[in-house]
């Protein structure tokens, strides 16, 4: 889905599922870091509440995926892919 990121970034893997994509920029003294997570917790694990219930209990929202950042993860990779496609951000 992000061919320019995968083609132009150096991929480093740390442990299970930790991936870092390093892209050398125009000025290496001015770096940015874009972070997100994309893990998924199994619905078969032990849950305090129904994993797909989406219920508010004692002022807290309970449910699988209620605080995930998959949307921002996708948006960050998409934005980086588009910038790389246009030749921006590269040395």
HUTAKA-V387135 format. One line per field, one symbol per residue. psi: psi as a letter, one per 30 degrees, with the letter a starting at -180 (. if undefined). Layout:
psi->???
This chain:
psi->fieeefefkkkkkjajgjkkjkjkaejffillkkkllglkkkfflkkelkfgehkjkhgkkkkkgfglheeeeeeeeeeeeeeeefglfl.
